[in-house]
Amino acid sequence: MDCVDASDGGDLSTCDRCKRPLIEIDHYGHRFIGCIECNRWGWRGSKRLLMELPEEELEALRRARRYP
Ligand SMILES: [Zn+2]
């Protein structure tokens, strides 16, 4: 059983795989939300993370972000 309650109306707020909080990024002028650990990204408001970013972009994100 694996049921995570998104706080507001089903918007994603944590990764359904690793349960980390999702982060929001700016990708060539588009806002994406997703998990930097699993490399799964989607649009804000979407219910699924479907996209993968190239490894070098993940690297850049990891460098730019301060990871807790
Ligand atoms: Zn994840």
N, CA, C, O and the ligand as a Tripos MOL2 file, in Angstrom:
@<TRIPOS>MOLECULE
protein
  273   271    69     0     0
PROTEIN
NO_CHARGES

@<TRIPOS>ATOM
      1 N           0.8540   -1.1930    0.0000 N.3       1 MET1
      2 CA          0.0000    0.0000    0.0000 C.3       1 MET1
      3 C           0.8870    1.2380    0.0000 C.2       1 MET1
      4 O           1.8080    1.3670    0.8060 O.2       1 MET1
      5 N           0.5950    2.1130   -0.8930 N.am      2 ASP2
      6 CA          1.4870    3.2420   -1.0870 C.3       2 ASP2
      7 C           0.6550    4.4400   -1.5070 C.2       2 ASP2
      8 O           0.4780    4.7170   -2.6940 O.2       2 ASP2
      9 N           0.1560    5.1370   -0.5120 N.am      3 CYS3
     10 CA         -0.7700    6.2200   -0.8090 C.3       3 CYS3
     11 C          -0.2610    7.5350   -0.2370 C.2       3 CYS3
     12 O          -0.2510    7.7440    0.9760 O.2       3 CYS3
     13 N           0.1480    8.3860   -1.1100 N.am      4 VAL4
     14 CA          0.6280    9.6820   -0.6540 C.3       4 VAL4
     15 C          -0.4240   10.7360   -0.9570 C.2       4 VAL4
     16 O          -0.8570   10.8950   -2.0990 O.2       4 VAL4
     17 N          -0.8160   11.4310    0.0520 N.am      5 ASP5
     18 CA         -1.8230   12.4540   -0.1130 C.3       5 ASP5
     19 C          -1.1750   13.7750   -0.5160 C.2       5 ASP5
     20 O          -0.4530   14.3930    0.2670 O.2       5 ASP5
     21 N          -1.4330   14.1790   -1.6980 N.am      6 ALA6
     22 CA         -0.9620   15.5090   -2.0840 C.3       6 ALA6
     23 C          -1.8570   16.5300   -1.3960 C.2       6 ALA6
     24 O          -3.0780   16.3810   -1.3480 O.2       6 ALA6
     25 N          -1.2370   17.5420   -0.8800 N.am      7 SER7
     26 CA         -1.9800   18.4470   -0.0160 C.3       7 SER7
     27 C          -3.1050   19.1940   -0.7390 C.2       7 SER7
     28 O          -4.1870   19.3810   -0.1820 O.2       7 SER7
     29 N          -2.8530   19.6090   -1.9500 N.am      8 ASP8
     30 CA         -3.8970   20.4020   -2.5920 C.3       8 ASP8
     31 C          -4.3230   19.8260   -3.9420 C.2       8 ASP8
     32 O          -3.6840   20.0480   -4.9710 O.2       8 ASP8
     33 N          -5.3970   19.1010   -3.8990 N.am      9 GLY9
     34 CA         -6.0870   18.7120   -5.1130 C.3       9 GLY9
     35 C          -5.3020   17.8590   -6.0840 C.2       9 GLY9
     36 O          -5.5940   17.8680   -7.2800 O.2       9 GLY9
     37 N          -4.3290   17.1330   -5.6120 N.am     10 GLY10
     38 CA         -3.6610   16.2090   -6.4940 C.3      10 GLY10
     39 C          -2.4380   16.7610   -7.1960 C.2      10 GLY10
     40 O          -1.8090   16.0440   -7.9750 O.2      10 GLY10
     41 N          -2.0860   17.9850   -6.9530 N.am     11 ASP11
     42 CA         -0.8370   18.4760   -7.4940 C.3      11 ASP11
     43 C           0.3220   17.7120   -6.8730 C.2      11 ASP11
     44 O           0.3160   17.4030   -5.6820 O.2      11 ASP11
     45 N           1.2850   17.4230   -7.6760 N.am     12 LEU12
     46 CA          2.4350   16.7270   -7.1430 C.3      12 LEU12
     47 C           3.2150   17.6260   -6.2050 C.2      12 LEU12
     48 O           3.4260   18.8070   -6.4840 O.2      12 LEU12
     49 N           3.6360   17.0620   -5.1040 N.am     13 SER13
     50 CA          4.5090   17.8260   -4.2320 C.3      13 SER13
     51 C           5.7160   17.0160   -3.7770 C.2      13 SER13
     52 O           6.7390   17.5660   -3.3700 O.2      13 SER13
     53 N           5.5750   15.7210   -3.8540 N.am     14 THR14
     54 CA          6.7260   14.8680   -3.5800 C.3      14 THR14
     55 C           6.8440   13.8140   -4.6720 C.2      14 THR14
     56 O           5.8720   13.4790   -5.3490 O.2      14 THR14
     57 N           8.0300   13.3140   -4.8190 N.am     15 CYS15
     58 CA          8.2760   12.2860   -5.8240 C.3      15 CYS15
     59 C           7.5840   10.9840   -5.4200 C.2      15 CYS15
     60 O           7.6670   10.5590   -4.2670 O.2      15 CYS15
     61 N           6.9130   10.3670   -6.3660 N.am     16 ASP16
     62 CA          6.2120    9.1320   -6.0150 C.3      16 ASP16
     63 C           7.1700    7.9470   -5.9010 C.2      16 ASP16
     64 O           6.7800    6.8680   -5.4560 O.2      16 ASP16
     65 N           8.3940    8.1470   -6.2950 N.am     17 ARG17
     66 CA          9.3680    7.0620   -6.1550 C.3      17 ARG17
     67 C          10.2100    7.1920   -4.9020 C.2      17 ARG17
     68 O          10.2800    6.2730   -4.0870 O.2      17 ARG17
     69 N          10.8520    8.3490   -4.7570 N.am     18 CYS18
     70 CA         11.8010    8.4590   -3.6480 C.3      18 CYS18
     71 C          11.2610    9.3300   -2.5180 C.2      18 CYS18
     72 O          11.8910    9.4500   -1.4670 O.2      18 CYS18
     73 N          10.0940    9.9380   -2.7350 N.am     19 LYS19
     74 CA          9.4190   10.7390   -1.7070 C.3      19 LYS19
     75 C          10.1350   12.0400   -1.3470 C.2      19 LYS19
     76 O           9.7960   12.6990   -0.3630 O.2      19 LYS19
     77 N          11.1010   12.3860   -2.1370 N.am     20 ARG20
     78 CA         11.7160   13.6840   -1.9170 C.3      20 ARG20
     79 C          10.7850   14.7740   -2.4250 C.2      20 ARG20
     80 O           9.9800   14.5560   -3.3310 O.2      20 ARG20
     81 N          10.9120   15.9420   -1.8270 N.am     21 PRO21
     82 CA         10.1270   17.0660   -2.3450 C.3      21 PRO21
     83 C          10.5460   17.3850   -3.7740 C.2      21 PRO21
     84 O          11.7290   17.3440   -4.1140 O.2      21 PRO21
     85 N           9.5720   17.6990   -4.5910 N.am     22 LEU22
     86 CA          9.8940   18.0620   -5.9600 C.3      22 LEU22
     87 C          10.4450   19.4820   -6.0140 C.2      22 LEU22
     88 O          10.1180   20.3260   -5.1790 O.2      22 LEU22
     89 N          11.2500   19.7150   -6.9690 N.am     23 ILE23
     90 CA         11.7760   21.0580   -7.1510 C.3      23 ILE23
     91 C          11.2680   21.6210   -8.4780 C.2      23 ILE23
     92 O          10.8550   20.8910   -9.3790 O.2      23 ILE23
     93 N          11.3170   22.9390   -8.5570 N.am     24 GLU24
     94 CA         10.8740   23.5870   -9.7690 C.3      24 GLU24
     95 C          12.0840   24.1640  -10.4830 C.2      24 GLU24
     96 O          12.9480   24.7830   -9.8620 O.2      24 GLU24
     97 N          12.1370   23.9620  -11.7620 N.am     25 ILE25
     98 CA         13.2780   24.4630  -12.5150 C.3      25 ILE25
     99 C          12.8130   25.3010  -13.6990 C.2      25 ILE25
    100 O          11.6550   25.2510  -14.1140 O.2      25 ILE25
    101 N          13.7280   26.0460  -14.2070 N.am     26 ASP26
    102 CA         13.4670   26.8020  -15.4100 C.3      26 ASP26
    103 C          14.2870   26.1780  -16.5320 C.2      26 ASP26
    104 O          15.5170   26.2270  -16.5290 O.2      26 ASP26
    105 N          13.5890   25.6000  -17.4750 N.am     27 HIS27
    106 CA         14.2690   24.8680  -18.5380 C.3      27 HIS27
    107 C          14.0010   25.5710  -19.8600 C.2      27 HIS27
    108 O          12.9340   25.4180  -20.4550 O.2      27 HIS27
    109 N          14.9760   26.3390  -20.3070 N.am     28 TYR28
    110 CA         14.8110   27.1200  -21.5320 C.3      28 TYR28
    111 C          13.5250   27.9300  -21.5410 C.2      28 TYR28
    112 O          12.8040   27.9740  -22.5380 O.2      28 TYR28
    113 N          13.2550   28.5630  -20.4220 N.am     29 GLY29
    114 CA         12.0860   29.4360  -20.3560 C.3      29 GLY29
    115 C          10.7950   28.7360  -19.9760 C.2      29 GLY29
    116 O           9.7610   29.3860  -19.8240 O.2      29 GLY29
    117 N          10.8410   27.4210  -19.8220 N.am     30 HIS30
    118 CA          9.6550   26.6920  -19.3670 C.3      30 HIS30
    119 C           9.8480   26.2680  -17.9260 C.2      30 HIS30
    120 O          10.9410   25.8910  -17.5060 O.2      30 HIS30
    121 N           8.7620   26.3390  -17.1860 N.am     31 ARG31
    122 CA          8.8260   25.8880  -15.7970 C.3      31 ARG31
    123 C           8.5030   24.4090  -15.7410 C.2      31 ARG31
    124 O           7.4520   23.9610  -16.1990 O.2      31 ARG31
    125 N           9.4250   23.6720  -15.1730 N.am     32 PHE32
    126 CA          9.1690   22.2610  -14.9590 C.3      32 PHE32
    127 C           9.2800   21.9510  -13.4760 C.2      32 PHE32
    128 O           9.9820   22.6260  -12.7220 O.2      32 PHE32
    129 N           8.5750   20.9240  -13.0940 N.am     33 ILE33
    130 CA          8.6360   20.4950  -11.7130 C.3      33 ILE33
    131 C           8.9690   19.0050  -11.7170 C.2      33 ILE33
    132 O           8.4740   18.2460  -12.5490 O.2      33 ILE33
    133 N           9.7980   18.6120  -10.7910 N.am     34 GLY34
    134 CA         10.1590   17.2080  -10.8210 C.3      34 GLY34
    135 C          11.1970   16.8370   -9.7860 C.2      34 GLY34
    136 O          11.5000   17.5950   -8.8650 O.2      34 GLY34
    137 N          11.7290   15.6420   -9.9710 N.am     35 CYS35
    138 CA         12.6560   15.0830   -9.0030 C.3      35 CYS35
    139 C          14.0510   14.9830   -9.6020 C.2      35 CYS35
    140 O          14.2680   14.3450  -10.6320 O.2      35 CYS35
    141 N          14.9710   15.6240   -8.9340 N.am     36 ILE36
    142 CA         16.3410   15.6490   -9.4340 C.3      36 ILE36
    143 C          17.0290   14.3150   -9.2070 C.2      36 ILE36
    144 O          17.9870   13.9750   -9.9010 O.2      36 ILE36
    145 N          16.5440   13.5680   -8.2440 N.am     37 GLU37
    146 CA         17.1480   12.2660   -7.9480 C.3      37 GLU37
    147 C          16.7680   11.2170   -8.9890 C.2      37 GLU37
    148 O          17.6150   10.4640   -9.4690 O.2      37 GLU37
    149 N          15.5060   11.1810   -9.3220 N.am     38 CYS38
    150 CA         15.0180   10.1630  -10.2480 C.3      38 CYS38
    151 C          15.0590   10.6440  -11.6940 C.2      38 CYS38
    152 O          14.8660    9.8660  -12.6280 O.2      38 CYS38
    153 N          15.3110   11.9260  -11.8610 N.am     39 ASN39
    154 CA         15.3040   12.4970  -13.2000 C.3      39 ASN39
    155 C          13.9670   12.2890  -13.8920 C.2      39 ASN39
    156 O          13.8870   11.7410  -14.9910 O.2      39 ASN39
    157 N          12.9430   12.7350  -13.2300 N.am     40 ARG40
    158 CA         11.6140   12.6930  -13.8260 C.3      40 ARG40
    159 C          10.9740   14.0500  -13.6820 C.2      40 ARG40
    160 O          10.9290   14.6200  -12.5920 O.2      40 ARG40
    161 N          10.4790   14.5610  -14.7890 N.am     41 TRP41
    162 CA         10.0060   15.9400  -14.8100 C.3      41 TRP41
    163 C           8.6770   16.0520  -15.5200 C.2      41 TRP41
    164 O           8.3470   15.2720  -16.4140 O.2      41 TRP41
    165 N           7.9340   17.0380  -15.0950 N.am     42 GLY42
    166 CA          6.6590   17.2790  -15.7550 C.3      42 GLY42
    167 C           6.3200   18.7500  -15.6730 C.2      42 GLY42
    168 O           7.1030   19.5460  -15.1550 O.2      42 GLY42
    169 N           5.1680   19.1100  -16.1790 N.am     43 TRP43
    170 CA          4.7360   20.4880  -16.0800 C.3      43 TRP43
    171 C           4.0540   20.7130  -14.7560 C.2      43 TRP43
    172 O           3.5200   19.7930  -14.1370 O.2      43 TRP43
    173 N           4.0840   21.9590  -14.3390 N.am     44 ARG44
    174 CA          3.3750   22.3030  -13.1250 C.3      44 ARG44
    175 C           1.9000   21.9910  -13.3120 C.2      44 ARG44
    176 O           1.3070   22.3610  -14.3250 O.2      44 ARG44
    177 N           1.3090   21.3120  -12.3420 N.am     45 GLY45
    178 CA         -0.1050   20.9900  -12.4390 C.3      45 GLY45
    179 C          -0.3670   19.6330  -13.0770 C.2      45 GLY45
    180 O          -1.4650   19.0880  -12.9630 O.2      45 GLY45
    181 N           0.6240   19.0990  -13.7350 N.am     46 SER46
    182 CA          0.4270   17.7640  -14.2870 C.3      46 SER46
    183 C           0.5380   16.7370  -13.1670 C.2      46 SER46
    184 O           1.1380   16.9960  -12.1240 O.2      46 SER46
    185 N          -0.0400   15.5930  -13.3970 N.am     47 LYS47
    186 CA         -0.0830   14.6100  -12.3210 C.3      47 LYS47
    187 C           0.9690   13.5340  -12.4890 C.2      47 LYS47
    188 O           1.1350   12.6680  -11.6300 O.2      47 LYS47
    189 N           1.6710   13.5980  -13.5930 N.am     48 ARG48
    190 CA          2.6940   12.5880  -13.8180 C.3      48 ARG48
    191 C           3.9780   13.2480  -14.2700 C.2      48 ARG48
    192 O           3.9820   14.2910  -14.9240 O.2      48 ARG48
    193 N           5.0400   12.6150  -13.9050 N.am     49 LEU49
    194 CA          6.3420   13.0770  -14.3510 C.3      49 LEU49
    195 C           6.8050   12.1400  -15.4610 C.2      49 LEU49
    196 O           7.0360   10.9510  -15.2410 O.2      49 LEU49
    197 N           6.9320   12.6920  -16.6290 N.am     50 LEU50
    198 CA          7.1310   11.8330  -17.7880 C.3      50 LEU50
    199 C           8.4460   12.0620  -18.5030 C.2      50 LEU50
    200 O           8.8680   11.2520  -19.3280 O.2      50 LEU50
    201 N           9.0800   13.1540  -18.1860 N.am     51 MET51
    202 CA         10.1820   13.5780  -19.0090 C.3      51 MET51
    203 C          11.5070   13.3330  -18.3130 C.2      51 MET51
    204 O          11.5900   13.3820  -17.0860 O.2      51 MET51
    205 N          12.5230   13.0750  -19.0800 N.am     52 GLU52
    206 CA         13.8620   12.9820  -18.5150 C.3      52 GLU52
    207 C          14.7190   14.0840  -19.1060 C.2      52 GLU52
    208 O          14.5830   14.4490  -20.2730 O.2      52 GLU52
    209 N          15.5950   14.5980  -18.2800 N.am     53 LEU53
    210 CA         16.5330   15.5920  -18.7650 C.3      53 LEU53
    211 C          17.8670   14.9140  -19.0700 C.2      53 LEU53
    212 O          18.2240   13.9050  -18.4610 O.2      53 LEU53
    213 N          18.5860   15.4870  -20.0180 N.am     54 PRO54
    214 CA         19.9170   14.9510  -20.2990 C.3      54 PRO54
    215 C          20.8190   15.0260  -19.0730 C.2      54 PRO54
    216 O          20.6970   15.9310  -18.2480 O.2      54 PRO54
    217 N          21.7040   14.0820  -18.9730 N.am     55 GLU55
    218 CA         22.5550   13.9730  -17.7910 C.3      55 GLU55
    219 C          23.3390   15.2550  -17.5030 C.2      55 GLU55
    220 O          23.5140   15.6340  -16.3450 O.2      55 GLU55
    221 N          23.8030   15.9090  -18.5440 N.am     56 GLU56
    222 CA         24.6000   17.1130  -18.3010 C.3      56 GLU56
    223 C          23.7540   18.2330  -17.7060 C.2      56 GLU56
    224 O          24.2630   19.0850  -16.9780 O.2      56 GLU56
    225 N          22.4680   18.2270  -18.0190 N.am     57 GLU57
    226 CA         21.6130   19.2440  -17.4140 C.3      57 GLU57
    227 C          21.3360   18.9350  -15.9510 C.2      57 GLU57
    228 O          21.2660   19.8350  -15.1140 O.2      57 GLU57
    229 N          21.1830   17.6630  -15.6580 N.am     58 LEU58
    230 CA         21.0320   17.2590  -14.2590 C.3      58 LEU58
    231 C          22.2460   17.6870  -13.4510 C.2      58 LEU58
    232 O          22.1330   18.2070  -12.3410 O.2      58 LEU58
    233 N          23.3980   17.4540  -14.0390 N.am     59 GLU59
    234 CA         24.6360   17.8520  -13.3820 C.3      59 GLU59
    235 C          24.6340   19.3400  -13.0710 C.2      59 GLU59
    236 O          24.9650   19.7600  -11.9620 O.2      59 GLU59
    237 N          24.2630   20.1120  -14.0460 N.am     60 ALA60
    238 CA         24.2290   21.5590  -13.8690 C.3      60 ALA60
    239 C          23.2450   21.9490  -12.7770 C.2      60 ALA60
    240 O          23.5040   22.8540  -11.9830 O.2      60 ALA60
    241 N          22.1190   21.2590  -12.7470 N.am     61 LEU61
    242 CA         21.1180   21.5390  -11.7140 C.3      61 LEU61
    243 C          21.6510   21.1850  -10.3320 C.2      61 LEU61
    244 O          21.4650   21.9180   -9.3610 O.2      61 LEU61
    245 N          22.3130   20.0470  -10.2790 N.am     62 ARG62
    246 CA         22.8460   19.6180   -8.9800 C.3      62 ARG62
    247 C          23.8870   20.6140   -8.4790 C.2      62 ARG62
    248 O          23.9610   20.9220   -7.2900 O.2      62 ARG62
    249 N          24.6700   21.0950   -9.4000 N.am     63 ARG63
    250 CA         25.6780   22.0740   -8.9940 C.3      63 ARG63
    251 C          25.0360   23.3760   -8.5530 C.2      63 ARG63
    252 O          25.4770   24.0060   -7.5920 O.2      63 ARG63
    253 N          23.9910   23.7740   -9.2650 N.am     64 ALA64
    254 CA         23.3780   25.0700   -8.9900 C.3      64 ALA64
    255 C          22.5520   25.0520   -7.7090 C.2      64 ALA64
    256 O          22.3870   26.0750   -7.0460 O.2      64 ALA64
    257 N          22.0410   23.8830   -7.3770 N.am     65 ARG65
    258 CA         21.1760   23.7760   -6.2010 C.3      65 ARG65
    259 C          21.9740   23.4060   -4.9810 C.2      65 ARG65
    260 O          22.9330   22.6380   -5.0480 O.2      65 ARG65
    261 N          21.5720   23.9520   -3.8910 N.am     66 ARG66
    262 CA         22.1580   23.4610   -2.6420 C.3      66 ARG66
    263 C          21.3100   22.3140   -2.1480 C.2      66 ARG66
    264 O          20.1210   22.4620   -1.8690 O.2      66 ARG66
    265 N          21.9360   21.1970   -2.0490 N.am     67 TYR67
    266 CA         21.1840   20.0290   -1.6560 C.3      67 TYR67
    267 C          21.1700   19.8610   -0.1570 C.2      67 TYR67
    268 O          22.2220   19.9440    0.4760 O.2      67 TYR67
    269 N          20.0210   19.6290    0.4280 N.am     68 PRO68
    270 CA         19.9700   19.4430    1.8790 C.3      68 PRO68
    271 C          20.7310   18.1880    2.3070 C.2      68 PRO68
    272 O          20.7920   17.8780    3.4970 O.2      68 PRO68
    273 ZN         12.4280   10.8500   -6.9300 Zn       69 ZN69
@<TRIPOS>BOND
     1     1     2 1
     2     2     3 1
     3     3     4 2
     4     3     5 am
     5     5     6 1
     6     6     7 1
     7     7     8 2
     8     7     9 am
     9     9    10 1
    10    10    11 1
    11    11    12 2
    12    11    13 am
    13    13    14 1
    14    14    15 1
    15    15    16 2
    16    15    17 am
    17    17    18 1
    18    18    19 1
    19    19    20 2
    20    19    21 am
    21    21    22 1
    22    22    23 1
    23    23    24 2
    24    23    25 am
    25    25    26 1
    26    26    27 1
    27    27    28 2
    28    27    29 am
    29    29    30 1
    30    30    31 1
    31    31    32 2
    32    31    33 am
    33    33    34 1
    34    34    35 1
    35    35    36 2
    36    35    37 am
    37    37    38 1
    38    38    39 1
    39    39    40 2
    40    39    41 am
    41    41    42 1
    42    42    43 1
    43    43    44 2
    44    43    45 am
    45    45    46 1
    46    46    47 1
    47    47    48 2
    48    47    49 am
    49    49    50 1
    50    50    51 1
    51    51    52 2
    52    51    53 am
    53    53    54 1
    54    54    55 1
    55    55    56 2
    56    55    57 am
    57    57    58 1
    58    58    59 1
    59    59    60 2
    60    59    61 am
    61    61    62 1
    62    62    63 1
    63    63    64 2
    64    63    65 am
    65    65    66 1
    66    66    67 1
    67    67    68 2
    68    67    69 am
    69    69    70 1
    70    70    71 1
    71    71    72 2
    72    71    73 am
    73    73    74 1
    74    74    75 1
    75    75    76 2
    76    75    77 am
    77    77    78 1
    78    78    79 1
    79    79    80 2
    80    79    81 am
    81    81    82 1
    82    82    83 1
    83    83    84 2
    84    83    85 am
    85    85    86 1
    86    86    87 1
    87    87    88 2
    88    87    89 am
    89    89    90 1
    90    90    91 1
    91    91    92 2
    92    91    93 am
    93    93    94 1
    94    94    95 1
    95    95    96 2
    96    95    97 am
    97    97    98 1
    98    98    99 1
    99    99   100 2
   100    99   101 am
   101   101   102 1
   102   102   103 1
   103   103   104 2
   104   103   105 am
   105   105   106 1
   106   106   107 1
   107   107   108 2
   108   107   109 am
   109   109   110 1
   110   110   111 1
   111   111   112 2
   112   111   113 am
   113   113   114 1
   114   114   115 1
   115   115   116 2
   116   115   117 am
   117   117   118 1
   118   118   119 1
   119   119   120 2
   120   119   121 am
   121   121   122 1
   122   122   123 1
   123   123   124 2
   124   123   125 am
   125   125   126 1
   126   126   127 1
   127   127   128 2
   128   127   129 am
   129   129   130 1
   130   130   131 1
   131   131   132 2
   132   131   133 am
   133   133   134 1
   134   134   135 1
   135   135   136 2
   136   135   137 am
   137   137   138 1
   138   138   139 1
   139   139   140 2
   140   139   141 am
   141   141   142 1
   142   142   143 1
   143   143   144 2
   144   143   145 am
   145   145   146 1
   146   146   147 1
   147   147   148 2
   148   147   149 am
   149   149   150 1
   150   150   151 1
   151   151   152 2
   152   151   153 am
   153   153   154 1
   154   154   155 1
   155   155   156 2
   156   155   157 am
   157   157   158 1
   158   158   159 1
   159   159   160 2
   160   159   161 am
   161   161   162 1
   162   162   163 1
   163   163   164 2
   164   163   165 am
   165   165   166 1
   166   166   167 1
   167   167   168 2
   168   167   169 am
   169   169   170 1
   170   170   171 1
   171   171   172 2
   172   171   173 am
   173   173   174 1
   174   174   175 1
   175   175   176 2
   176   175   177 am
   177   177   178 1
   178   178   179 1
   179   179   180 2
   180   179   181 am
   181   181   182 1
   182   182   183 1
   183   183   184 2
   184   183   185 am
   185   185   186 1
   186   186   187 1
   187   187   188 2
   188   187   189 am
   189   189   190 1
   190   190   191 1
   191   191   192 2
   192   191   193 am
   193   193   194 1
   194   194   195 1
   195   195   196 2
   196   195   197 am
   197   197   198 1
   198   198   199 1
   199   199   200 2
   200   199   201 am
   201   201   202 1
   202   202   203 1
   203   203   204 2
   204   203   205 am
   205   205   206 1
   206   206   207 1
   207   207   208 2
   208   207   209 am
   209   209   210 1
   210   210   211 1
   211   211   212 2
   212   211   213 am
   213   213   214 1
   214   214   215 1
   215   215   216 2
   216   215   217 am
   217   217   218 1
   218   218   219 1
   219   219   220 2
   220   219   221 am
   221   221   222 1
   222   222   223 1
   223   223   224 2
   224   223   225 am
   225   225   226 1
   226   226   227 1
   227   227   228 2
   228   227   229 am
   229   229   230 1
   230   230   231 1
   231   231   232 2
   232   231   233 am
   233   233   234 1
   234   234   235 1
   235   235   236 2
   236   235   237 am
   237   237   238 1
   238   238   239 1
   239   239   240 2
   240   239   241 am
   241   241   242 1
   242   242   243 1
   243   243   244 2
   244   243   245 am
   245   245   246 1
   246   246   247 1
   247   247   248 2
   248   247   249 am
   249   249   250 1
   250   250   251 1
   251   251   252 2
   252   251   253 am
   253   253   254 1
   254   254   255 1
   255   255   256 2
   256   255   257 am
   257   257   258 1
   258   258   259 1
   259   259   260 2
   260   259   261 am
   261   261   262 1
   262   262   263 1
   263   263   264 2
   264   263   265 am
   265   265   266 1
   266   266   267 1
   267   267   268 2
   268   267   269 am
   269   269   270 1
   270   270   271 1
   271   271   272 2
@<TRIPOS>SUBSTRUCTURE
     1 MET1         2 RESIDUE 1 A MET
     2 ASP2         6 RESIDUE 1 A ASP
     3 CYS3        10 RESIDUE 1 A CYS
     4 VAL4        14 RESIDUE 1 A VAL
     5 ASP5        18 RESIDUE 1 A ASP
     6 ALA6        22 RESIDUE 1 A ALA
     7 SER7        26 RESIDUE 1 A SER
     8 ASP8        30 RESIDUE 1 A ASP
     9 GLY9        34 RESIDUE 1 A GLY
    10 GLY10       38 RESIDUE 1 A GLY
    11 ASP11       42 RESIDUE 1 A ASP
    12 LEU12       46 RESIDUE 1 A LEU
    13 SER13       50 RESIDUE 1 A SER
    14 THR14       54 RESIDUE 1 A THR
    15 CYS15       58 RESIDUE 1 A CYS
    16 ASP16       62 RESIDUE 1 A ASP
    17 ARG17       66 RESIDUE 1 A ARG
    18 CYS18       70 RESIDUE 1 A CYS
    19 LYS19       74 RESIDUE 1 A LYS
    20 ARG20       78 RESIDUE 1 A ARG
    21 PRO21       82 RESIDUE 1 A PRO
    22 LEU22       86 RESIDUE 1 A LEU
    23 ILE23       90 RESIDUE 1 A ILE
    24 GLU24       94 RESIDUE 1 A GLU
    25 ILE25       98 RESIDUE 1 A ILE
    26 ASP26      102 RESIDUE 1 A ASP
    27 HIS27      106 RESIDUE 1 A HIS
    28 TYR28      110 RESIDUE 1 A TYR
    29 GLY29      114 RESIDUE 1 A GLY
    30 HIS30      118 RESIDUE 1 A HIS
    31 ARG31      122 RESIDUE 1 A ARG
    32 PHE32      126 RESIDUE 1 A PHE
    33 ILE33      130 RESIDUE 1 A ILE
    34 GLY34      134 RESIDUE 1 A GLY
    35 CYS35      138 RESIDUE 1 A CYS
    36 ILE36      142 RESIDUE 1 A ILE
    37 GLU37      146 RESIDUE 1 A GLU
    38 CYS38      150 RESIDUE 1 A CYS
    39 ASN39      154 RESIDUE 1 A ASN
    40 ARG40      158 RESIDUE 1 A ARG
    41 TRP41      162 RESIDUE 1 A TRP
    42 GLY42      166 RESIDUE 1 A GLY
    43 TRP43      170 RESIDUE 1 A TRP
    44 ARG44      174 RESIDUE 1 A ARG
    45 GLY45      178 RESIDUE 1 A GLY
    46 SER46      182 RESIDUE 1 A SER
    47 LYS47      186 RESIDUE 1 A LYS
    48 ARG48      190 RESIDUE 1 A ARG
    49 LEU49      194 RESIDUE 1 A LEU
    50 LEU50      198 RESIDUE 1 A LEU
    51 MET51      202 RESIDUE 1 A MET
    52 GLU52      206 RESIDUE 1 A GLU
    53 LEU53      210 RESIDUE 1 A LEU
    54 PRO54      214 RESIDUE 1 A PRO
    55 GLU55      218 RESIDUE 1 A GLU
    56 GLU56      222 RESIDUE 1 A GLU
    57 GLU57      226 RESIDUE 1 A GLU
    58 LEU58      230 RESIDUE 1 A LEU
    59 GLU59      234 RESIDUE 1 A GLU
    60 ALA60      238 RESIDUE 1 A ALA
    61 LEU61      242 RESIDUE 1 A LEU
    62 ARG62      246 RESIDUE 1 A ARG
    63 ARG63      250 RESIDUE 1 A ARG
    64 ALA64      254 RESIDUE 1 A ALA
    65 ARG65      258 RESIDUE 1 A ARG
    66 ARG66      262 RESIDUE 1 A ARG
    67 TYR67      266 RESIDUE 1 A TYR
    68 PRO68      270 RESIDUE 1 A PRO
    69 ZN69       273 GROUP 0 **** ****
